[in-house]
Amino acid sequence: MNLVHVEPSSSVPSTSQMGRTEEYVSNCEYETYYGKLNNLRSTIAASLPISSAMRILDVATGEGFFAIEVAKYYRNLKITGVDISRSSVRNAKKNVKREGLGERVEIVEADTTRMNFERAEFDMAINFTGLEDIHMTRGRVGVQETFFEVNRVLKPKSHFCLVVMPPEEMETEAEKIEVALFSYICDATWFTLREYEEMLEKAEFRVVSVRKHYTGKKLTPEQAKSEIRFACKNVPRTYGIETPSFQEIWAKFGETIREHGLGHYSKVVSVVAQKSGEVGN
């Protein structure tokens, strides 16, 4: 979820699952962890097929953290971040200002299924785990319409680089719980890689690369409680989506989280697709 909060909690020793070690986020880390994600965003930013002087669209930018990382890594480009949430846009603008990037990063309130940009206005589009929020507010149809819109506003042969969490790619129990949990709370649902590829193809994109990225971190049960409480409080206020109560959610997932912890963008998959044609042609 593209939501940010601060609430300290206790730490728990690390564990190993599926042959891969995941450490619990420490109490000190947790207060600012979402903004950093153990350098996950910066690592992905460094892998993007970006050249100088590009104009980039960040779809469902949330709090603007990925746009900021891309702008910091590549210093000769401009980014426009769009999000449907007014509060997320407000917070993203604050984050951009704090980083001193106001001249290169613009944040705009917009519905990604109907963006007010000209055809072929951008050189690249990016998205960091924002498709689940689009699904939450607009459903599967909204995700597909977003892909159509991205095609419309991109120049020919430009790239659309998206970061997702397909359920079949989740390896540890903590990762699997995260995907199931937020889909249950507010229908923030991820599709399979094959489904994303089919939707991209329908929108005249061709997938050219797929990469896996890990943080090596997960949340403790107490931190997981904080995340769930935050979602129950803020999803209705931010997106107008009702959620089950914390008690109901914890009754369903709490025992498994106590045993395995909760993934927190612990594993993501970056997909690079290239525009291969014009939608409607």
PyMOL commands that set and color helices and strands:
alter all, ss='L'
color gray80, all
select helices_A, chain A and resi 27-30+33-46+65-73+86-98+131-153+167-169+173-186+193-202+221-239+246-260
alter helices_A, ss='H'
color red, helices_A
select strands_A, chain A and resi 15-17+20-24+55-59+78-83+105-109+122-128+154-164+205-214+217-219+262-263+267-275
alter strands_A, ss='S'
color yellow, strands_A
deselect
rebuild
show_as cartoon
